[in-house]
Amino acid sequence: MDHWRGSTPYGVRASRRGAGTPKLFTSTNVSNQPMQRLLQRAGWTPAGLLHGLDEDDPELFYLQKGRELR
């Protein structure tokens, strides 16, 4: 069940508009597939993977830059 449908994209767009920087990063755990789908649907680009923050659950980083932030 995708409980984010219809409500969270507003929050994602609002965070991009208020960024004040040419690049904006966010992250989520590999185990959080609903958030990964939401970010990808909102146009975020995968930017990297970091091991060691949470035991056995790497952190995925996403990027929005330039015109995409508007």
N, C-alpha and C positions, 0 to 999 in steps of 0.2 A: 504494500500500500504506500503510495506516494503522498504523505501528509503535507508536503511543502507546496503542492500544486495550487497556484493561484494567489498565495499570500506572500511568500518570501521574495519573489522577484522584485517587488517594490523596494524592499530593504537593500537588496543587492544594487539596484540602480541608484538609490539615494547615497549609498556609501561611495560609489564611483564619482558622483557629481561633486561631493564635498572633499575630494581627495587633496586638491591643491598641489599635486605633484605629477610629473609626466609618467610615472610608473606606480602602480598600486599592486601589492602582493597580498595574498591570503593563503591560508593553508587548512588542510583537514587531514584526518587520519585515513590510511588506506581502508580501514574497516568501515568508514562512513560513506558508503556508496550513494545514498540519497543526496548528500551534499555535493559529491563529485558530479553527479548528473545535473544538479541545479546550476553549479558553476559553469559547466560546459554549455548548457542551454543558454546561459546568460552571456556567453561569448568569452569567458576566461580561457586562457591558454595554459596548459601544463608547463611548469618551469623547472621543476626539480623534485628530488626525493631525498629526504633526510632520515637516517636511521639513528636511534638512540634517545629520542625525546621521550617516547613511550615504549615500554618493554614490549617487544614483538608486534608493534603496530607503527610502521614508518609513517612519516608526515609527508603528504603531497603538497607542493607549493604551486600556486597558480598566479598568473600575471595578467593585468590589463594595462595597456599603455597608450599614450598619445590620444588620438581622436576617439578611441574606444571608451575613454573615460567620460565623455560628454553625455 
